[in-house]
Amino acid sequence: MNVPATAETPVDIAGVLDAHAERIEALLDRLLPDGEGPERPLLEAMRYACLDGGKRLRPYLVTATAALFGVDGERAARAAAAVEMLHCYSLIHDDLPAMDDDELRRGRPTCHIAFDEATAILAGDALLTLAFEVLADPATHDDADVRIELVRGLSGTAGAHGMVAGQMIDLAVEHRAVDAATVERLQALKTGALIAFSAEAGAILGEAGPDAHEAVLAYGRDLGRSFQIVDDLLDEEGDEEAMGKAVGKDATAGKATLVGVLGRDGARARAEELAERAIASLDRFGAAAETLRDVARFVVTRRT
């Protein structure tokens, strides 16, 4: 992949992502419930799963694409926090013994290990619904039609034609021979859909025209697919301490990945192709979209 300043770009955008993550972390801390009483373990589990970790890539995409359309930063940050809540819900449920059965996430015990399975399920449910509560609040946008469009988009992304469908396919094809098209559809739903919506959310907030809206959505679709392929590569090549989670699990669990179908070199080439295509989708925005281009370059060169 043609990546200008290869040695510097990942470090630079990593710093941008880290600074943005701190701001989103502070907002999440304010939005997540706290309190006493018998429900306290639920509230603690929600905060445990949502705070103190993660790249916060999805929230960054919301605020960066929103900036292309002159959206108020506080409004964009609220939408970004809602997306991250939904993402964290999905991680809690994906990690459960009935799903991917993981014991480590972001360098810490997964939610069901730190608490218990029932509390983890409820914490995921609560984060999912809180995400929509945040989007529906007038503080996110004063135009109800915009808020409805955000809710509609995120619900479609999360549901039976999005992330949940992808997880079902993931479970259904374990230990089965599959082709590249099946894997790409699985990954476009399970991982790519939320990353695509994260980019699209900025266009929704900014009430962008059809062509600009489609451009950022196309960027997000290809970026999400590239991101998942790199995740699969890191599962084979990455370091567990650096990753903050177990590695080498995909092959053991019989997971369908493009690495398994195309091999490492083929999968890496596909990830780079998708990242280049994502970058090309931003041509209409000129220099204003340079950090989004840097994100695409970072995604294919990251080591965690």
Helices and strands as residue ranges (DSSP letters): H 9-31, H 40-50, H 57-68, H 73-95, E 104-105, E 108-109, H 111-114, H 117-136, H 144-158, H 163-172, H 180-187, I 188-192, H 193-205, H 210-237, H 240-243, H 249-253, H 258-280, G 283-289, H 290-301
